[in-house]
Amino acid sequence: MTAINVKQVILHRMLMLLKQPFETNLGTFQQKDFFIVEVIDKEGNSGYGETVAFPSPWYTEETVETNWHVMEDFLIPLLMESPIEHPDEVSGRFKVIRRNNMAKAALEGAVWDLYAKREGISLSEAIGGTKKAVDVGVAIGIQSSTTELLELIEQYTQQGYKRVKLKIKPGHDLEVLREVRKQFPTLPIMADANSAYTLADLEHLKKLDELDLMMIEQPLQHDDFIDHATLQKELNTPICLDESIHTYSDAKTAIALGSCKIISIKPGRVGGITEAKKIHDLCAKHDIPVWCGGMLEAGVGRAHSLAIATLPQFTLPGDTAASANYWASDIITPEVTVDNGQVILPEEPGIGYQINWTLLEAFRIDKMVVN
């Protein structure tokens, strides 16, 4: 294949309304502000990526505005400075810019999509995926009542989802989880704390062991590997690290210290598919199960997450639920659908989904073209 010469990058700024508010320990929101990144080569082929940062820096230090600034002023010039032989080169080219992983991942993802389309293969095949379908679960935000939560879980189990992820925080954890476990005695359940606890809560967290959870995700601070290692020694329930894992080095540190037994890999959080593959391979070497977490993506980001989840060490159901769970209308066609807890990956080149330009333009609030 001839090298990719990036001729133009278009940043489509989007504002989409979630079907229902999503509440975590760190906040509640219903609008998703993000960018669809379009990378166009000199032959007129296009690839697409999506930013996953939020308007405020509650999940990582990145925001929608910093994504725009870093892409426009630093990353896009680096991307366009010379031809690209393979998408794996992009992360190396971006290394002169520290962190800003979500901005990097959106541009790198668009290059991966463009590369796969030029090769005439699916994105999952291009990155070494081995599955034609992936198991998926669903993430549920904090609800106004336990009754509402139980009704929602019932709906999702009827739809065949392989597991549910429930957001927890102090004062909204054990009693809620006990009710869910009582109602659904065999359902795979994971609890996501988003760094809501400290080691002072050790005795309280040890009570989670009675609930037979798949895992507790990110119980302690995002940058504390040592305390997570201390906690994991005291718990039978596996700890999964999410916000702590930004790089291959972070994953290596967590594994060496015994900070967790499971790792969530999100391409946006780790800087793109290339870094995600490295972390995946490290986890496979150490027999650490991985799964693909969600960031309330629209269709493009959802397609990228599905592709990465076809790698063999992704042995646990991911968060990549159906488009209709989150959006009245998604910006891709066809939308992502779930059949008996699985998403069948499209076989068309690239991400395998087409942009619904009518809807993209309807939801677009700004546009920048970089030549």
ABEGO torsion letter per residue (X at the ends): XBBBBBABBBBBBBBBBBABBBBBAAEBBABBBBBBBBBBBAAGBBBBBBBABBABBAABABBAAAAAAAAAAAAAAAAAABBBABAAAAAAAAAABBEGAAAAAAAAAAAAAAAAAAAGBBAAAAAGBABABBBBBBBBBBBABAAAAAAAAAAAAAAGBABBBBBBBBGBBAAAAAAAAAABAABBBBBBAGGABBAAAAAAAAAAAAAGBABBBGABBAABAAAAAAAAAABABBBBBBAABABAAAAAAAAAAGABABBBBBAAAAGEAAAAAAAAAAAAAAGBBBBBBBAGBBAAAAAAAAAAAABAABABBBABBBAAAABABBABOBBBBBBGGBBBBBABBEAGBBBBAAAAAAABABBBBBX
